[in-house]
Amino acid sequence: MNAINKNKAIVIMGVSGSGKSTIGKLLAEKIQIPFFDGDDFHSRENVEKMASGKPLNDEDRKGWLLQLNALIKENENENGCIIACSSLKESYRKILSREVSNSIKFVFLQGSYSEILFRLESRKNHFIPSSLLKSQFETLENPQNAYTLSIMQNPEQIVSKIENEFFNKSEIGLIGLGVMGKSLSRNIVSKGFSLSMFNRHIDGKEENIAVKFKSEFEELANTQAFDNLSVFLKSLQSPKKIILMIPAGEATDQMIHELEDLLDPNDVIIDAGNSFYQDTNVRNRHLVTKGIHFIGCGISGGEEGALKGPSLMPSGSLEAYEIVAPILNAIAAKDADGNPCCAYIGEEGSGHFVKMVHNGIEYAEMQLLAEIYQIGVSSGKNPEEISNLLSAWKNNQVDSYLLDITIAILKEKENQNWIIDAIVDVANSKGTGNWTTVEITKEGIPATLIASALYARYLSSFKDLRTQMSAIYSEKSSIEIDFEQLRAAYELARIINHFQGFWLIEGISKKHNWDINLSEVARIWTNGCIIRSTLMQKLVQILKEEKNILVSKTLIPQIIKLKPALSSVVATAIQAGIAVPCLSESINFLNGLTTEKSGANLIQAQRDYFGAHTFQRIDADPTQFFHHHWVQ
């Protein structure tokens, strides 16, 4: 068997008379796990009510469903269990699934009213009379995500099909075994899910990738490995759930095109690559026409996060998300309260949009640390001395993953020399920072630190030109810096960076009616992702109260206190000829945002002078626009 672990619940559901108990007992006997008949857990009041011919209402069923939910949780980490339970409504199935660590498998025994009525009337000594059957059919909400079987087959056939579906097929498939795909595969298996893996076959280049990877790790022994796409798909349980871990862009489109002709309605494709959110919108709208669910899932944490628990940002239809939520929640990192760093972001490509902004914030966070490092070097300190100073900053205000790795990097030596000194000062990028900068420009939302960080990377790439210009213009001078002031400047610049990032999310969310929960975004960024920090932990509560963190009562005194330090550090750096684009942009932005009357009235007057672009007047209705006949 290559199947799901036995420590999971299988709920056999359907109306009375569909054969739930018969099938459940046969299946439990065959695979040797406990069987429970849900009817045995009804209260005496419920039994008497049904025996009198009165249907149960939702309130009657609530305690019964909670009791069965407790039974599932009690057994899921032991031997697993099989439960026969009518579970006629989606809301009932949600109660059964509540706080269950792994997904419950629902089997829906489907039959016609006449066939089941005949069975009920033939049955003796059962407390549910056949007169209640009509109300059950009226209550029944056909499940979208259950394994559906016709009761016209004999019980042995039904049990054989359930066994094949759940014990010979995988719960989820993953396509693309690069570094991230391999790490995520191991994560999925470690959480108890059965997995099928696929990697393309290219003669002489990519051969037997999945099979070779499976052989490398003992924990992958029960996975299924393929380089044939159609056979891979046949190995998956229905509805099929497939994670794409392949390069964004054309490669993703090609794979989706191949899959769409092989998948069934209600199957789910999860694009966990770094796709542009507008592309995700287009793919989502196309696949809806095929009846196939599509989820764009931002994923952050790098190779280590993919293996041990990333931050996940899924979006698409809520129905699609609920199909895969148990798996995504299980593999995600956990926040301080033990909750998964995974949350439904919203419709269409909102998950990939939020991941894009995450990367933009990340660009600025990295650039700020690079500027702190450059100031430290210019003050005459060696890498290890700078590392020690940064270590002293690790308190509740500035501690972060990026600070931690910077501290570690600056201590690292190779042959008695600091390795940082051997690295060429040219920073590359993969495109997400560019996407974010294009979006802020297009939408008119001035997330200026992200743009400045991107342009700093671009400037770094002109190494030869910088060397030439340095020989002409640069003045060799040291800088004297108060490192406590530098810490305060860094602290405030990070607050400004985070404000701009969440401001951008809020603006685009409103435009697309995504209704993104900013506090939830901050929460899932508290662990597993690159920008996790103590500041992010603070923002979870702050964003519950204010969408604009700069007007938070918690942060206002802190910002006022830190502002002079940021101004002083930037002035000192600029006077010493040190480029600090993100530090300087932080104070420029804050000064601009807190200036009630700016010089923009002159710009508008200039525009009206040469182009008759009109202007508004402070002494007129704001909806009115004026043109002045300027004297030459």
Secondary structure, DSSP 8 states (H G I E B T S, - for coil): -----SSSEEEEE-STTS-HHHHHHHHHHHHT--EEEGGGGS-HHHHHHHHTT----HHHHHHHHHHHHHHHHHHHTTT-EEEE----SHHHHHHHHTT-SS--EEEEEE--HHHHHHHHHH--S-SS-GGGHHHHHHH----SSSEEEETTS-HHHHHHHHHHHHHSSBSEEEE--SHHHHHHHHHHHHTT--EEEE---BTTTB-SHHHHHHHH-GGGTTSEEES-HHHHHHTB-SS-EEEE-S-TTHHHHHHHHHHHTT--TT-EEEE-S---HHHHHHHHHHHHTTT-EEEEEEEESHHHHHHH--EEEEES-HHHHHHHHHHHHHHS-B-TTS-BSB----STTHHHHHHHHHHHHHHHHHHHHHHHHHHHHHTT--HHHHHHHHHHTTTTTT-BHHHHHHHHHHH-EETTEEGGGGS-S-----SHHHHHHHHHHHHT---HHHHHHHHHHHHHT-HHHHHHHHHHH---------HHHHHHHHHHHHHHHHHHHHHHHHHHHHHHT----HHHHHHHTSSSSTT-BHHHHHHHHHHHH-SSGGG-TTTHHHHHHHHHHHHHHHHHHHHTT---HHHHHHHHHHHHHT-SS-THHHHHHHHHHHH---B--TTS-TT--B------
